[in-house]
Amino acid sequence: MENENKRAKGRGHETASGETEFWSQRSATYNTLHQQLSMPKVKQIIIILSNPRQQDTEIYNVETFRQKEKEFKKEHAQARDFVKFLLTLERQFKNISKGELKQIEETLPSLMNGLKLIWTISRHINKKEEEFQDILEAISNEICQKVRNKINIRTIFKA
């Protein structure tokens, strides 16, 4: 989880599709860890270490593990939620990344409605304003870059 949080802080919010890719990778990482934690051997170890006689050891604290496990489950659910909802906007993200300015303009109302719907119905996204803000920033950065590439401001102001 620490590695994922470091990766999250180091990412640039370049494109909307990049945000979808980030959350897909994060979800895949958490899915792998979830599968490992669900293995019968791991469950047996937790049961053994949950024995009151084992909890007194300084080597391992089951309560700390339980807290981390609870935090992990929350992060895992959040990542799945982000992927599920961002994939519903994949068509709009493709229009922004590959479309002309007119197509982007026509895409914005459905994109905004989709984002509003996601914010309203998601159990996790509306509790993580900074993460949602990152998505909005990626979308706006990508649109701004498209406009910069298509419109030369210097020639407009010289005329």
C-alpha positions as CSV (number, residue, x, y, z in Angstrom):
1,M,0.0,0.0,0.0
2,E,2.9,2.3,0.7
3,N,4.3,1.7,-2.8
4,E,0.9,2.4,-4.3
5,N,0.6,5.6,-2.4
6,K,4.1,6.7,-3.5
7,R,3.1,5.9,-7.1
8,A,-0.1,7.9,-6.7
9,K,1.8,11.0,-5.5
10,G,4.4,10.7,-8.3
11,R,1.9,10.5,-11.2
12,G,1.2,13.4,-13.4
13,H,-2.4,14.2,-14.3
14,E,-1.7,14.4,-18.0
15,T,-4.7,12.7,-19.6
16,A,-8.1,11.4,-18.6
17,S,-7.2,8.0,-20.1
18,G,-4.0,8.1,-18.0
19,E,-6.2,8.3,-14.9
20,T,-8.2,5.3,-16.0
21,E,-4.9,3.4,-16.6
22,F,-3.6,4.4,-13.2
23,W,-6.7,3.2,-11.4
24,S,-6.8,0.0,-13.5
25,Q,-3.2,-0.8,-12.5
26,R,-3.8,0.0,-8.9
27,S,-6.9,-2.2,-8.8
28,A,-4.9,-5.1,-10.4
29,T,-2.2,-4.7,-7.8
30,Y,-4.7,-4.8,-5.0
31,N,-6.5,-7.7,-6.6
32,T,-3.3,-9.7,-6.5
33,L,-2.7,-8.8,-2.9
34,H,-6.3,-9.6,-2.0
35,Q,-5.9,-13.1,-3.6
36,Q,-2.7,-13.7,-1.6
37,L,-4.3,-12.7,1.6
38,S,-7.3,-15.0,0.9
39,M,-5.1,-18.1,0.6
40,P,-5.8,-20.8,3.2
41,K,-2.2,-20.8,4.5
42,V,-2.4,-17.1,5.3
43,K,-5.7,-17.5,7.0
44,Q,-4.2,-20.3,9.1
45,I,-1.3,-18.1,10.1
46,I,-3.7,-15.4,11.2
47,I,-5.7,-17.8,13.3
48,I,-2.5,-19.1,15.0
49,L,-1.2,-15.6,15.6
50,S,-4.7,-14.5,16.9
51,N,-4.2,-16.9,19.8
52,P,-3.9,-14.8,23.0
53,R,-0.6,-16.5,23.9
54,Q,0.9,-15.4,20.6
55,Q,-0.3,-11.8,20.8
56,D,2.1,-11.0,23.6
57,T,5.1,-11.5,21.4
58,E,7.0,-8.4,20.2
59,I,7.7,-9.9,16.9
60,Y,4.1,-9.6,15.5
61,N,1.0,-7.9,16.5
62,V,-2.2,-9.2,15.1
63,E,-4.1,-6.0,15.9
64,T,-1.7,-4.0,13.7
65,F,-2.3,-6.6,11.0
66,R,-6.0,-6.3,11.3
67,Q,-5.8,-2.5,11.1
68,K,-3.7,-2.7,8.0
69,E,-6.0,-5.3,6.5
70,K,-9.0,-3.0,7.1
71,E,-7.2,-0.1,5.5
72,F,-6.2,-2.4,2.6
73,K,-9.8,-3.5,2.0
74,K,-10.9,0.1,1.9
75,E,-8.2,1.0,-0.6
76,H,-9.0,-2.1,-2.7
77,A,-12.7,-1.3,-2.8
78,Q,-11.9,2.3,-3.8
79,A,-9.6,1.3,-6.6
80,R,-12.3,-1.1,-8.0
81,D,-14.9,1.7,-7.8
82,F,-12.7,4.1,-9.6
83,V,-12.0,1.6,-12.4
84,K,-15.7,0.6,-12.7
85,F,-16.9,4.2,-13.0
86,L,-14.0,5.6,-15.1
87,L,-14.5,2.9,-17.7
88,T,-18.1,4.2,-18.2
89,L,-16.5,7.4,-19.5
90,E,-14.0,5.7,-21.8
91,R,-15.8,6.9,-25.0
92,Q,-15.7,10.5,-23.8
93,F,-12.0,10.2,-22.8
94,K,-11.2,8.8,-26.3
95,N,-13.1,11.7,-27.9
96,I,-11.0,14.2,-25.9
97,S,-7.7,12.5,-26.7
98,K,-8.3,11.7,-30.4
99,G,-11.1,14.1,-31.4
100,E,-11.0,17.5,-33.0
101,L,-12.1,20.6,-31.0
102,K,-15.7,20.4,-32.3
103,Q,-16.0,16.8,-31.2
104,I,-14.5,17.7,-27.8
105,E,-17.1,20.5,-27.4
106,E,-19.9,18.1,-28.3
107,T,-18.5,15.5,-25.8
108,L,-18.4,17.9,-22.8
109,P,-22.1,17.8,-21.8
110,S,-22.2,14.0,-21.6
111,L,-18.8,13.9,-19.9
112,M,-20.0,16.4,-17.2
113,N,-23.3,14.5,-16.8
114,G,-21.3,11.2,-16.4
115,L,-18.9,12.8,-13.9
116,K,-21.9,14.2,-11.9
117,L,-23.6,10.8,-11.9
118,I,-20.4,9.1,-10.7
119,W,-20.0,11.6,-7.9
120,T,-23.6,11.0,-6.9
121,I,-23.7,7.2,-6.9
122,S,-20.2,6.1,-6.1
123,R,-19.6,4.9,-2.5
124,H,-15.9,5.9,-2.6
125,I,-15.3,8.6,-5.2
126,N,-17.4,11.2,-3.5
127,K,-15.5,10.6,-0.3
128,K,-12.1,11.2,-2.0
129,E,-12.4,14.8,-3.3
130,E,-8.7,15.1,-4.0
131,E,-8.8,11.9,-6.2
132,F,-11.8,13.2,-8.1
133,Q,-10.0,16.6,-8.4
134,D,-7.1,14.7,-10.0
135,I,-9.4,13.3,-12.6
136,L,-10.9,16.7,-13.4
137,E,-7.4,18.1,-13.6
138,A,-6.3,15.4,-16.0
139,I,-9.4,16.1,-18.2
140,S,-8.8,19.9,-18.2
141,N,-5.1,19.5,-18.9
142,E,-5.8,17.3,-21.8
143,I,-8.3,19.7,-23.3
144,C,-6.0,22.7,-22.7
145,Q,-3.2,20.8,-24.5
146,K,-5.5,20.1,-27.5
147,V,-6.5,23.7,-27.7
148,R,-2.8,24.8,-27.5
149,N,-2.0,22.4,-30.3
150,K,-4.8,23.6,-32.6
151,I,-4.9,27.3,-31.9
152,N,-1.8,29.5,-32.1
153,I,-2.5,32.4,-29.7
154,R,0.4,34.5,-30.9
155,T,-1.0,34.8,-34.5
156,I,-4.4,35.7,-33.2
157,F,-3.1,38.6,-31.1
158,K,-0.8,39.9,-33.8
159,A,-3.6,40.3,-36.3
